[in-house]
Amino acid sequence: MMGWVFGDDAESLMARNLQCNEDLVRDLLNFSPFGAMGQVFVMEAIRHYADSVVAGQDVNAPMPGTVWEQIAADVKARCDAFYSRHQTQDTGDVQPDAATSH
């Protein structure tokens, strides 16, 4: 039975020339054996972690709490704005123009 190959060894990562965090995140978003669901997982992980830091639930922060919490608040605000924008667009709801409705 043929199955998915999970994870990558250092040699295959080097072949894709991943050199920084941005490269790794791009790789995680674009090259998952689970297709687009890999993107959903990565974005949900980012959102949930930011939520937990903002809520004061991250006891292993790699820097002083205030700075880490400010970073988390920024990430959370940007994710919330992005996803709320997409939730309100394309809903198909048409609001009648007050000037034309009688």
C-alpha positions in Angstrom: 0.0 0.0 0.0 1.4 3.4 -1.0 1.1 6.1 1.7 1.9 9.7 2.3 5.4 10.6 3.2 5.2 12.9 6.2 7.9 15.4 7.1 11.0 16.1 5.2 14.6 15.3 5.8 17.3 17.9 5.8 18.4 16.9 2.3 15.0 17.5 0.7 14.6 20.8 2.5 18.0 22.0 1.3 17.0 20.9 -2.3 14.1 23.4 -2.1 16.5 26.1 -0.9 14.7 27.0 2.3 16.9 29.5 4.0 14.7 31.5 6.4 11.4 31.4 8.3 9.5 33.0 5.5 10.7 30.3 3.1 9.6 27.6 5.6 6.2 29.1 6.1 5.7 29.5 2.3 6.7 25.8 1.9 4.3 24.7 4.6 1.5 26.7 3.0 2.2 25.5 -0.6 3.6 22.0 -0.4 1.5 19.9 2.0 0.7 16.3 1.1 -2.8 17.3 2.3 -3.2 20.0 -0.3 -5.1 23.1 0.7 -6.0 21.7 4.1 -2.3 22.3 5.0 -3.0 26.0 4.6 -6.0 25.8 6.8 -4.0 24.0 9.5 -1.1 26.5 9.4 -3.4 29.6 9.5 -5.5 28.1 12.3 -2.3 27.3 14.3 -1.2 30.9 14.0 -4.6 32.3 14.9 -5.0 29.9 17.9 -1.5 30.6 19.2 -2.0 34.4 18.9 -5.4 34.0 20.8 -3.8 32.1 23.6 -0.9 34.6 24.0 -3.4 37.5 24.1 -5.4 35.6 26.7 -2.2 35.2 28.8 -2.1 31.5 28.4 1.5 31.2 26.9 3.7 30.4 29.9 6.7 29.6 27.6 7.0 32.9 25.7 10.6 33.3 24.3 10.7 37.0 25.4 9.2 39.2 28.0 5.4 39.0 28.2 4.5 42.5 27.2 6.4 42.4 23.9 5.2 38.9 23.1 1.6 39.9 23.9 1.8 43.0 21.7 3.1 40.9 18.8 0.3 38.4 19.4 -2.3 41.2 19.5 -1.0 42.5 16.2 -1.1 39.1 14.5 -4.6 38.4 16.0 -5.9 41.8 14.8 -4.6 41.3 11.3 -5.9 37.7 11.0 -9.3 38.8 12.4 -9.5 41.7 10.0 -8.6 39.5 7.0 -11.0 36.7 7.9 -13.9 39.0 8.8 -13.4 40.8 5.5 -13.8 37.5 3.7 -16.8 36.5 5.7 -18.7 39.6 4.9 -17.8 39.6 1.2 -19.6 37.5 -1.3 -22.5 36.6 1.0 -25.0 37.3 -1.7 -26.9 39.5 0.6 -28.2 42.5 -1.3 -29.3 45.4 0.8 -32.0 47.6 -0.8 -31.0 51.2 -1.3 -33.0 53.4 1.1 -33.5 56.0 -1.6 -35.1 53.5 -4.1 -37.1 51.4 -1.7 -40.7 52.4 -1.0 
